[in-house]
Amino acid sequence: MKGNLGSIETKAIHAGEPRPRIAGAVVMPVFQSATYQYAGEKNYDDVRYIRLNNTPNHLALAEKLSALENAEDALVTASGMAAISTSLLTFLGKGDHFLAQDCLYGGTHDFVTRDLEKFGISYDFIDGNDPESWKRKLKPSTKAIYVETISNPLMQVPDLESVVTFAKSHGLVSMIDNTFATAGCFSRNRAICTALSLWCFTRRASVLMPRCSRKAACGSRLPPRWFSL
């Protein structure tokens, strides 16, 4: 179901639910099929295939999340690091540079410090609560700024409004890992106009669409193949 659904409570229940209902099911059924019948799709990204994250459950969940975040679209993935690495590698390439909060989740920290260098991507860490210092870390090749709504596990909260303002003023993509505040419990990052918000489903959001995914990225719509890993 699409359209203006009003409150976050209504969106959590009704957004993404198929109309008409599938075989009369009040709750979205769980599809366990890995492959689907060819329906004349002309584009590879439109072929229904579980590896492309476009099964009926994936699509219903993505629509629900984009509604909750007031985003254009969402992508669901099988793990947190899949969403994080996909988001970073979508916007960053060889020769690019980005700014990252200095107290990231351990898996993200390792990916940034150990793996991105192999792709020719450089970074600088920043204090999330010291906006005055961020400009000194900027380079002509800086493309993005990455922070966590509430850092995992140190529970540090960056100045999110300053992150968005800074990103807009310097033409950067703002990415926020919303793991600890998933499902609108504390924050809806698109409300302050972040470009990309990451959600976690091993916590509170599992009630929205169980057994479908573990992480998602919500934001502006991009060509599907950018996210087909």
N, C-alpha and C positions, 0 to 999 in steps of 0.2 A: 504494500500500500504506500503510495506516494502522496505528496501534497503537503499543505500546511497543517500539521497535526497539533500545533499548540505546545502544550507543556512537555517537559522532559518525561514525565510519567506516562503520558499518552504515547510519546514517541517510543519509549522503551517497550511498550506492549504491542503497538500496532505497526510501527514503521517496518517495512520490509516483508510483512506477512503477505502471502500470495492471495490475490482476489481474482477469480473465485477460489475458494479453499480447495486444496488438493484432496480429492475424494471425500470432501466434507470434514477433513481434519481441522479441529479448532486450533491446535498447536502445530507449528511447522514440523512435518515429519523429518526424521533423520535419514538422509540418503547415504547408503553405504556403497553404491556403485562406483567403480573406478573409471569405467568407460561408458559412453552414451552414444546413441544412434546418431549417425550423420544426418543433419537436417538441411543440407545445401549451403552451409556456411562458405563464404568466399574468402574470409580472412582467417589465418591460422589462430589468431587470438580469440576468435569467436567460437572455435570448436570446443564443445563441452568435454572437458577432461580434467580430472582431479588435480593433475600436476600444474594446470594453469590457474588453479584457485577460482574456478568459475562454475562449480557444481551448484545445484539449486540452494543448498545450505550456505555455501560461500556467498552467493549473490544476495540472499535474503539478509544475512548478517551484515554484509558490507553496506546495504541500503539502510539498515537500522542504525549502524554506527555513523554513517554520514549524516543522517537526520539528527542524531543526538549531538553531533559536533557542529551542526550547521555547515557541513563541508560539502563540496561538490561530489566527492566519491571516497571510497575506502578500499583498501586491499587487505585481505586476511591472509595470514601466513601460519606455518606449522610451529614456529617457535619465536621467542623474543628476539634472538640474535638474527633470525631470518628477516624480521621486519626492520631491525636497526641497520643491518648491513645493506639491505636492499635500498633503504631510504638514503643512506650516505652515498652508496655507489651510483644511485640514480642522478644525484645532483653534483657529484664530484668525479673528476677524471684526472688523467695524468697531467701534472703541472699545477693542479688546483691546490688551494690552501683553505682551511676552515678553522674556526674558533670553537673550543669545547670547554665546558665547565670542568673545573679542576677536581671534582669529586664524583666521577661517574661510576655507575655500576661496573663491577669487576670485569664482566665479559665484554662490555663496551670499551672499557679502558684498554684491555688487551687487544681488541680488534683495532683500535685507533693507534696504539703504540707499537704493535708487532706486525700487523697485517697491511694497513693502508700504505705504508712506505713502499711495499712491493708493487703497488699500483701507481707509484709516483705521486702520491697525495701527501701533503705536509699539513701540520697542525700547530696550534699554540693553545695552551691551557689558559683559562681566564678565571678570575674570581667572579662568581655569579652575582655578587652583591657590591661590586665596585665598577659601575659603568664607566666612570671616568678613566679607568685604566684600559678599557677595551680598544680604544682607538689606536693606542700605541702598538697593538699587536696586528693591526690591519696591514695587508699587503695588496698590491695590485691584483694578485691572483686569488684573493679571499672570496669565497663563494657562499659560505654558509656559517651559521652559528648554531651550536647544538648544546642543549641543557636538559636537565631533568626537573619536572615540576617540584618534586620532593626527592632529593637524591637518595639512592639506594646503595648502602644501608645507613649512611651518615645523617639522613633526614635534614639536609640543608635545603633551604628554599631560596632560589635565586630571584632577582628582581625581574619578574616576567614581563611587566609592562615596558621596562627599559630595554629588555631583550628585543621585543617587537619593534619599538621605536628605533633602536639602533640598527636593526636589520633593514627596516624600510629606508632609513636615511642613507644607508650605504649599499643598497641594492643586493642584500644578502637573503638567502633562504633561511627562515627561522624554523628549527626543528626542536620539538619538546617531547621527551619521553615521559608519558603520563602514567607510568606503572603504578605508583603509590596512590594516585588520585583517580584511577580508572573508574569508569561508569558514572561520572558526574558527582562522585562522593564529595570532592572538595573543589574541583576546578573543571571547567570546560574551556580548553585552550583556544578553540576557534573563536570563542566569544571575544578574546582579545586579539584576534586576527593573526595567530601564528600560521605559518604556511603549512606545517605538517605536525600532526599530533599522533603519538604512538600509544596504543592501549594494550593492556595485559589481560588475558583471560584465565589465568590460573588462580585469580583472586575473585573479586566481587562480580566481574562481568560475566562469569560463567552462567549466571541465571538468565542472561539474555538469549543465548543460543548454545546449549551444552553440546559437547562432543564434536565441535566443528573446527575449532582453531584455538591457538594459544596466544596469538598476538596480531595486532592490526595497525595499519597506518592510515590516518584520515587526513584529507587535504584537498587541494585543487586537483582537477582531473588532468591526467597526463596520458599520452599515447600508451595503450595497454602493453605493448612490447617492452616498454621501459621497465615494467615490473615483472616480466616473464622470466624468472630465473629457474 
